[in-house]
Amino acid sequence: MGRQQILFTVLVVLIFASSSASIVHAQSLSTQMQNLSYPMQRVTAPTAPVSFDIAFSGATKGDILFAGISDTEYSRIAAGTVNETSQPCISLGEKYSSLSLCEWRLNETSGSEHVEFQLKIATRARIYSLAAYAGLSNSTGQVFPNSWSGQRFTIRGGSVLTLRVTVLDNVSVSLDGKPQTPGTISVDIPPGVHTISVPNVT
């Protein structure tokens, strides 16, 4: 198992479970997530852009700053690729092709990093319950428990269909029980079973 995978496994335990890891760390260690940006509208493209800044302090030179995005619904890392960072991602400038995880070996005790992810979006309609996170670990991959920060967010992704219905003027139309404007209607709906109704007698 690679060091990055071990690091992520430890991180998930720290964030989404009540672990009592006993790792020696400095009390002043901290990360702060800022400027989280993600699509507010439904994403129909293959990928969704997510970006944020990470401010860190109290680190020791040689420590690792890491950041990523996890799927909180399934307790796993969200599929995606690192798109851009202010410094080379991963200690030797490598980039994951299938995992949304990035890390830097620090040369400073405090500072900030900017990272952008391109998350893969399924073709079927789905709501993604995600969390952006960041934290610090020592050079051997041990995560400092009090150093991490996170922020939850939601992305609506997948296919959207455009339904067009034309009826006689001044005839009311309902879609899934909701009245629509008389005449021709055009509305975006997710894939699935839908009900269109008009009056029995016109």
Rosetta silent file (secondary structure, phi, psi, omega in degrees, C-alpha in Angstrom):
SEQUENCE: MGRQQILFTVLVVLIFASSSASIVHAQSLSTQMQNLSYPMQRVTAPTAPVSFDIAFSGATKGDILFAGISDTEYSRIAAGTVNETSQPCISLGEKYSSLSLCEWRLNETSGSEHVEFQLKIATRARIYSLAAYAGLSNSTGQVFPNSWSGQRFTIRGGSVLTLRVTVLDNVSVSLDGKPQTPGTISVDIPPGVHTISVPNVT
SCORE:     score description
SCORE:     0.000 S_00000001
   1 L     0.000  129.922 -176.988    0.000    0.000    0.000 S_00000001
   2 L   -72.152  161.381 -178.231    1.481    3.383   -1.016 S_00000001
   3 H   -62.368  -39.203 -179.715    2.179    6.185    1.448 S_00000001
   4 H   -64.502  -38.395  179.241   -0.505    8.430   -0.072 S_00000001
   5 H   -67.125  -39.940  176.878   -3.149    5.710    0.278 S_00000001
   6 H   -62.726  -43.149  178.912   -2.136    5.141    3.901 S_00000001
   7 H   -58.674  -44.300 -179.395   -2.293    8.890    4.493 S_00000001
   8 H   -65.978  -40.689  179.541   -5.819    9.065    3.084 S_00000001
   9 H   -60.383  -44.722  178.178   -6.977    6.074    5.147 S_00000001
  10 H   -63.230  -40.125 -178.015   -5.722    7.699    8.334 S_00000001
  11 H   -64.315  -43.485  179.522   -7.332   11.003    7.345 S_00000001
  12 H   -59.565  -41.025  178.866  -10.754    9.461    6.753 S_00000001
  13 H   -62.510  -39.789 -177.953  -10.642    7.905   10.206 S_00000001
  14 H   -69.973  -37.338 -175.037   -9.767   11.258   11.745 S_00000001
  15 H   -83.088  -45.412 -169.807  -12.457   13.223    9.951 S_00000001
  16 H  -107.130   10.047  174.583  -15.421   10.885    9.830 S_00000001
  17 L  -142.352  163.702 -177.465  -14.924    8.794   12.983 S_00000001
  18 L   -93.404   67.848 -179.151  -14.150    9.526   16.608 S_00000001
  19 L   -77.001  149.378  177.575  -10.593    8.205   16.590 S_00000001
  20 L  -116.400   50.090 -178.436   -8.332    8.738   19.594 S_00000001
  21 L   -60.509  136.740 -178.735   -4.999    8.636   17.763 S_00000001
  22 L  -108.396   79.257  179.905   -2.086    9.455   20.035 S_00000001
  23 L  -110.916  128.009 -179.584    0.305   11.295   17.754 S_00000001
  24 L   -68.987  131.563 -178.796    2.669   13.839   19.257 S_00000001
  25 L  -154.895  162.087  177.136    2.145   17.250   17.665 S_00000001
  26 L   -81.810  140.831 -178.048    2.506   20.942   18.325 S_00000001
  27 L   -67.441  -22.997 -175.803   -0.595   22.722   19.590 S_00000001
  28 L   -83.424   -5.384  178.732    0.010   25.636   17.194 S_00000001
  29 L   -62.694  134.082  177.243   -0.354   23.481   14.075 S_00000001
  30 E  -161.879  153.481  168.997   -3.339   24.539   12.007 S_00000001
  31 E  -130.051  150.269  178.992   -4.803   24.738    8.530 S_00000001
  32 E  -136.406  125.573 -179.831   -7.627   26.965    7.400 S_00000001
  33 E   -87.925  135.433 -177.135   -9.671   26.468    4.262 S_00000001
  34 E  -137.815  154.267  171.277  -10.638   29.597    2.350 S_00000001
  35 E    56.100   42.870  176.568  -12.427   30.610   -0.849 S_00000001
  36 E   -65.831  124.970 -178.074  -14.092   27.260   -1.564 S_00000001
  37 E  -127.625  131.011  179.545  -15.577   27.477   -5.056 S_00000001
  38 L  -154.960  161.152 -177.209  -17.783   24.850   -6.746 S_00000001
  39 L   -64.359  130.650  177.696  -20.678   24.763   -9.272 S_00000001
  40 L   -89.305  -24.670  178.848  -23.967   25.962   -7.813 S_00000001
  41 L   -96.621  164.678  178.682  -26.011   24.778  -10.792 S_00000001
  42 L   -58.899  136.242 -178.735  -26.398   21.194  -11.999 S_00000001
  43 E  -100.079  120.694  178.653  -23.268   19.955  -13.757 S_00000001
  44 L  -108.591   -9.203  178.027  -23.858   18.044  -16.994 S_00000001
  45 L   -75.078  166.547 -179.942  -20.252   18.107  -18.254 S_00000001
  46 L   -62.770  -25.502 -178.009  -17.919   15.149  -17.550 S_00000001
  47 E  -132.814  158.433  177.084  -16.135   17.100  -14.805 S_00000001
  48 E  -124.228  126.772 -178.918  -16.934   19.711  -12.165 S_00000001
  49 E   -79.476  131.875  175.622  -14.338   22.328  -11.125 S_00000001
  50 E  -133.556  132.491 -179.885  -13.696   22.726   -7.390 S_00000001
  51 E  -142.225  156.340  175.124  -11.023   25.003   -5.940 S_00000001
  52 E  -164.227  164.619  175.935   -9.953   26.420   -2.588 S_00000001
  53 E  -106.879  149.954  178.460   -7.042   28.012   -0.758 S_00000001
  54 E  -125.998  116.765  173.037   -5.293   26.498    2.260 S_00000001
  55 E   -97.118  134.488 -179.363   -3.589   28.688    4.852 S_00000001
  56 E  -131.351  154.251  178.639   -1.258   26.816    7.214 S_00000001
  57 E  -154.911  160.496  177.987    0.824   27.754   10.258 S_00000001
  58 L    77.488    9.714 -178.216    2.900   26.145   12.989 S_00000001
  59 L   -80.458  166.002  173.205    4.474   23.608   10.644 S_00000001
  60 L  -110.797  141.757  178.660    8.055   22.391   10.671 S_00000001
  61 L   -55.261  131.537 -175.520   10.141   22.397    7.523 S_00000001
  62 L   100.873  -15.619  175.064    9.805   19.006    5.911 S_00000001
  63 L   -65.374  163.430 -179.745    6.225   18.481    7.113 S_00000001
  64 E  -109.140  127.203  170.401    3.581   17.520    4.547 S_00000001
  65 E   -98.317  126.807 -179.451    0.592   19.709    3.723 S_00000001
  66 E  -126.768  154.243  179.697   -2.182   17.688    2.109 S_00000001
  67 E  -149.521  151.943  179.371   -5.555   18.542    0.601 S_00000001
  68 E  -172.077 -174.294  178.589   -8.315   16.635   -1.122 S_00000001
  69 E  -132.806  130.404  179.845  -12.007   16.026   -1.629 S_00000001
  70 E  -119.851  154.150  176.781  -13.912   13.086   -0.160 S_00000001
  71 E   -92.042  107.040 -174.502  -17.376   11.677   -0.784 S_00000001
  72 L   -73.151  -24.562 -179.219  -19.077   11.834    2.626 S_00000001
  73 L   -69.191  -41.146 -177.365  -22.045    9.717    1.545 S_00000001
  74 L  -107.191    5.619  178.681  -19.912    6.708    0.646 S_00000001
  75 L    51.880   46.606  178.031  -16.937    7.541    2.913 S_00000001
  76 E  -143.075  165.581 -178.741  -14.490    7.374    0.049 S_00000001
  77 E   -73.957  141.006 -179.035  -12.360    9.765   -1.921 S_00000001
  78 L   -76.027  138.042  179.041  -14.108   11.482   -4.816 S_00000001
  79 E   -69.730  137.023  179.348  -12.862   10.547   -8.271 S_00000001
  80 E   170.115 -177.882  179.543  -11.128   13.391  -10.049 S_00000001
  81 E  -132.258  148.252  175.168   -7.806   14.875  -11.011 S_00000001
  82 E   -74.001  128.867 -174.807   -5.700   17.713   -9.653 S_00000001
  83 E   -99.222  -42.824 -175.358   -5.820   20.530  -12.159 S_00000001
  84 E  -159.253  139.612  172.646   -3.593   23.278  -10.804 S_00000001
  85 E  -137.885  158.894 -179.435   -1.610   24.161   -7.698 S_00000001
  86 L   -73.069  -19.922  172.719    0.606   27.088   -6.847 S_00000001
  87 L  -131.927  163.579  179.810    3.475   24.602   -6.334 S_00000001
  88 L   -54.354  131.719 -179.805    4.071   21.137   -7.809 S_00000001
  89 L   -79.646  144.406 -173.198    1.546   18.706   -6.357 S_00000001
  90 L    69.042  150.598 -168.518    2.931   15.647   -4.538 S_00000001
  91 L   -60.685  -28.506 -179.638    6.475   15.911   -3.182 S_00000001
  92 L  -109.303   17.560  178.420    8.169   15.145   -6.534 S_00000001
  93 L    83.934    8.280  179.463    5.686   16.994   -8.736 S_00000001
  94 L   -76.829  161.067  178.031    3.643   13.897   -9.554 S_00000001
  95 L  -133.402  135.745  174.460   -0.122   14.053  -10.030 S_00000001
  96 L   -69.701  144.503  177.235   -2.731   11.415   -9.380 S_00000001
  97 L   -98.800  -15.449 -176.223   -4.823   10.519  -12.412 S_00000001
  98 L  -130.015   -5.802 -179.063   -7.735    8.969  -10.533 S_00000001
  99 E  -121.334  142.635  177.850   -7.726   10.369   -6.984 S_00000001
 100 L   -90.989   77.802 -179.430   -8.497   13.857   -5.725 S_00000001
 101 E  -145.779  136.973 -178.432   -5.562   14.198   -3.370 S_00000001
 102 E  -140.605  144.771  177.086   -2.648   16.606   -3.380 S_00000001
 103 E  -147.584  154.851 -178.844    0.270   17.146   -1.004 S_00000001
 104 E  -132.164  140.583  170.607    3.315   19.367   -0.648 S_00000001
 105 E   -88.921  121.002 -169.296    6.556   18.993    1.298 S_00000001
 106 L   -82.598  139.101  172.264    6.868   22.311    3.098 S_00000001
 107 L  -106.978   -2.226 -178.758    9.901   24.558    3.069 S_00000001
 108 L  -130.126  155.954 -179.887    8.170   27.172    5.244 S_00000001
 109 L   -84.066  -17.917  177.382    6.477   27.045    8.642 S_00000001
 110 L  -151.169  159.189 -179.472    3.489   29.085    7.458 S_00000001
 111 E   158.073 -155.426 -179.552    1.948   30.214    4.194 S_00000001
 112 E  -151.609  156.198  176.863   -0.825   29.268    1.778 S_00000001
 113 E  -135.069  149.768  175.593   -1.490   27.085   -1.233 S_00000001
 114 E  -115.616  135.480 -179.344   -4.119   27.185   -3.966 S_00000001
 115 E  -138.548  143.621  177.371   -5.473   23.986   -5.476 S_00000001
 116 E  -126.594  136.321  178.050   -8.031   23.197   -8.158 S_00000001
 117 E  -118.491  149.453  171.097   -9.697   19.846   -8.763 S_00000001
 118 E  -114.767  102.722 -176.108  -11.668   18.511  -11.707 S_00000001
 119 E   -85.046  135.489  178.060  -14.154   16.011  -10.247 S_00000001
 120 E   -75.202  132.384 -177.254  -15.538   13.279  -12.464 S_00000001
 121 L  -112.214  131.173  179.179  -19.335   13.408  -12.692 S_00000001
 122 L   -67.645  153.782 -179.732  -21.474   10.345  -13.412 S_00000001
 123 L   -72.374  -27.456  178.560  -23.786   10.443  -16.420 S_00000001
 124 L   -80.715  152.479  179.870  -26.800    9.527  -14.278 S_00000001
 125 L   -64.798  133.407 -178.638  -28.446   12.222  -12.178 S_00000001
 126 E  -160.327  148.867  172.556  -27.021   12.300   -8.681 S_00000001
 127 E  -102.025  122.819 -179.105  -26.449   14.587   -5.729 S_00000001
 128 E   -96.197  119.570  174.726  -22.846   14.436   -4.507 S_00000001
 129 E   -96.449  107.837 -169.953  -22.345   15.038   -0.775 S_00000001
 130 E  -122.349  167.055  174.191  -18.688   16.065   -0.576 S_00000001
 131 E  -143.025  127.557  171.436  -16.140   17.541    1.803 S_00000001
 132 E   -88.961  139.056 -176.088  -13.008   19.492    0.955 S_00000001
 133 E  -141.921  161.590  176.268  -10.271   18.927    3.541 S_00000001
 134 E  -154.042  156.099  179.250   -6.699   19.859    4.385 S_00000001
 135 E  -171.905 -176.392 -178.092   -4.221   18.975    7.096 S_00000001
 136 E  -127.307  146.524  174.928   -0.624   18.437    8.073 S_00000001
 137 E  -138.562  165.022  175.890    1.469   15.325    8.648 S_00000001
 138 L   -82.708 -178.209 -173.256    5.074   14.646    9.490 S_00000001
 139 L   -67.433  -17.281  178.865    7.584   13.353    6.951 S_00000001
 140 L   -93.839    1.011  176.865    6.651    9.718    7.672 S_00000001
 141 L    95.478    4.595  176.843    2.957   10.282    6.891 S_00000001
 142 L   -77.750  123.665 -176.486    1.585   10.475   10.450 S_00000001
 143 E   -80.882  132.788  173.288   -1.292   12.954   10.466 S_00000001
 144 L   -78.174  112.197 -170.627   -1.373   15.598   13.208 S_00000001
 145 H   -56.848  -38.625 -176.010   -5.003   15.207   14.431 S_00000001
 146 H   -86.679    7.551 -175.428   -5.590   18.848   15.398 S_00000001
 147 H   -96.039  -11.705 -172.185   -4.142   20.221   12.178 S_00000001
 148 L   -88.504  156.090  175.099   -6.916   19.344    9.744 S_00000001
 149 E  -140.592  158.136 -178.240   -9.820   21.486    8.554 S_00000001
 150 E  -157.157  163.084  178.027  -12.732   20.754    6.272 S_00000001
 151 E  -148.546  126.232 -179.401  -15.853   22.127    4.660 S_00000001
 152 E   -85.480  149.063  176.587  -18.845   20.182    3.372 S_00000001
 153 E  -156.962  168.585 -176.215  -20.622   21.054    0.115 S_00000001
 154 E  -128.625  137.374  174.345  -23.013   19.555   -2.422 S_00000001
 155 E  -123.032  129.963  174.646  -22.840   19.226   -6.205 S_00000001
 156 E   -95.400  118.994 -175.948  -25.817   18.227   -8.320 S_00000001
 157 E  -131.136  173.876  176.587  -24.573   16.303  -11.352 S_00000001
 158 L   106.527 -177.599 -174.480  -25.646   14.038  -14.163 S_00000001
 159 L   -69.408  148.368  172.955  -27.892   14.160  -17.187 S_00000001
 160 L  -131.016  132.618  178.711  -30.736   16.623  -17.609 S_00000001
 161 E  -103.644  145.425  174.826  -33.496   16.181  -20.193 S_00000001
 162 E  -102.388  117.306 -179.741  -35.439   18.997  -21.822 S_00000001
 163 E  -100.613  126.005  176.849  -39.153   18.210  -22.061 S_00000001
 164 E  -119.906  126.041 -179.859  -41.248   20.164  -24.577 S_00000001
 165 E  -128.482  128.111  178.243  -45.020   19.811  -24.612 S_00000001
 166 L  -116.164  123.512  177.552  -47.348   21.680  -26.962 S_00000001
 167 L  -129.291  177.361  178.777  -51.095   21.805  -26.260 S_00000001
 168 L   -61.762  150.092  176.473  -53.977   24.074  -27.271 S_00000001
 169 L   -58.225  148.829  176.927  -53.821   27.668  -26.090 S_00000001
 170 L    64.114   19.970  175.091  -55.450   28.362  -22.728 S_00000001
 171 L  -107.783  125.602 -177.562  -55.257   24.689  -21.736 S_00000001
 172 L   -76.733  139.856  179.284  -53.571   24.077  -18.382 S_00000001
 173 E  -123.291  138.052  176.392  -50.799   21.495  -18.234 S_00000001
 174 E  -117.862  137.810  176.419  -49.389   19.854  -15.101 S_00000001
 175 E  -119.382  116.552 -177.138  -46.002   18.212  -14.824 S_00000001
 176 L    54.229   38.757  177.096  -45.582   15.902  -11.866 S_00000001
 177 L    83.356   -1.543 -179.734  -48.597   17.557  -10.253 S_00000001
 178 E  -104.300  123.899 -179.947  -47.285   21.115  -10.674 S_00000001
 179 E   -60.083  140.447  177.918  -49.320   23.488  -12.906 S_00000001
 180 E  -115.958  167.756  178.798  -47.427   24.838  -15.927 S_00000001
 181 L   -64.711  133.372  178.315  -47.970   27.840  -18.155 S_00000001
 182 L   -57.395  150.580  179.499  -50.753   27.203  -20.736 S_00000001
 183 L    97.200 -144.233 -178.778  -49.585   26.562  -24.288 S_00000001
 184 L   -83.509  129.760  177.317  -46.124   25.255  -25.152 S_00000001
 185 E  -118.404  149.023  176.512  -43.906   24.421  -22.193 S_00000001
 186 E  -139.697  117.597 -174.547  -40.208   23.623  -22.135 S_00000001
 187 E  -141.989  142.980  177.105  -38.656   22.456  -18.883 S_00000001
 188 E   -86.551  130.836 -179.052  -35.445   20.682  -17.836 S_00000001
 189 E  -136.314  151.277  175.212  -36.007   17.493  -15.826 S_00000001
 190 L   -75.764  157.058  177.286  -33.741   14.706  -14.535 S_00000001
 191 L   -58.924  146.706  179.848  -34.078   11.227  -16.070 S_00000001
 192 L   146.993 -167.413 -179.987  -36.816    9.114  -14.526 S_00000001
 193 L   -92.288  127.566 -179.832  -40.596    8.623  -14.492 S_00000001
 194 L  -132.098  154.588 -178.405  -42.667   11.803  -14.875 S_00000001
 195 L  -118.939  126.548  175.518  -46.387   12.483  -15.218 S_00000001
 196 E  -112.283  132.441 -179.172  -47.936   14.986  -17.653 S_00000001
 197 E  -135.953  148.077  174.389  -51.647   15.771  -17.295 S_00000001
 198 L  -134.498  164.898  179.390  -54.247   17.966  -19.018 S_00000001
 199 L   -59.148  147.495  178.250  -58.005   18.407  -18.346 S_00000001
 200 L   -61.530  -36.559 -177.507  -60.236   15.467  -19.356 S_00000001
 201 L  -123.202  129.869  176.852  -62.439   17.799  -21.372 S_00000001
 202 L  -120.084    0.000    0.000  -61.222   20.765  -23.440 S_00000001
